[in-house]
């Protein structure tokens, strides 16, 4: 994530089963000016004892706005 919020740990705004779903959410947030990234894509959909999920992260300061944007799309 950018250095504009240096020292601020990113927070999870949403979790998805697939990279495609998470990518859509990330793109949507970025269209609204919210920097976002995805983590966990390599394990998503992997069938094991603990299947992975893809998490979308944003800066803590953007969390509430990001949640509102994503909830409008659901």
N, C-alpha and C positions, 0 to 999 in steps of 0.2 A: 504494500500500500504506500501511498506517497509520504513524503517527509513533512508534509504540512501539519500533520498531527503527531509529530515525533514524540515518542514516549507513551503514547496512548495505545493500549492493546486493542486489537480488533475484537469484535463480539459477533456471535452467531445470530443472524437475523432469521434464518430458515434452514431446514434440512430437507433433502430430496433423495428419492430412490435412485435416480439416474443423473448422469452428467448433462443430458439434454434438458431435463427440467431445471436443474440448477443454472445452466447456461442461459436459459430463457429469463430466469429471475435476475441473474446478474446483468444481462443486457437491459432489462427493463429499468433496473435501478440506475444504471449508468446513463440511460436516456434521460433520466430525471436529475442528473448531476450528482449522483451519489456514487462514490468510488466503492467498488465491491470486488471481492475475489472468491474463488472457489477452492476448497480443500477436500481431500478424500476421494477424488475422482478415480484413483487407481484401484480402490477397493470397492467402489460402488457396484452393485450387481454381482459381486463375487460370492458364490455360494459356499459358505463354510459355516463353522459354528457361530461366528459373529460377523454377519454380512455388514459391509460398510455402507455408509451414506455419504452423500456429498453435501457439505455445509457451505453456505454463502455467508461471508463475513463482511462487515462494514465497520466504520469508525463508530465508537460509542456515541458520539455527538449526533450521528445520523440515524441511530437505531429506531427511534419512534417514527420518523418520517419514512424510513425504509419499510417498516412494518405496515404502515398505512398504505403505501403504494402497492405492496404485494397483496394485501388483503382486498384491495379494490379489484385486482385481477382474478381473484379466486372466484 
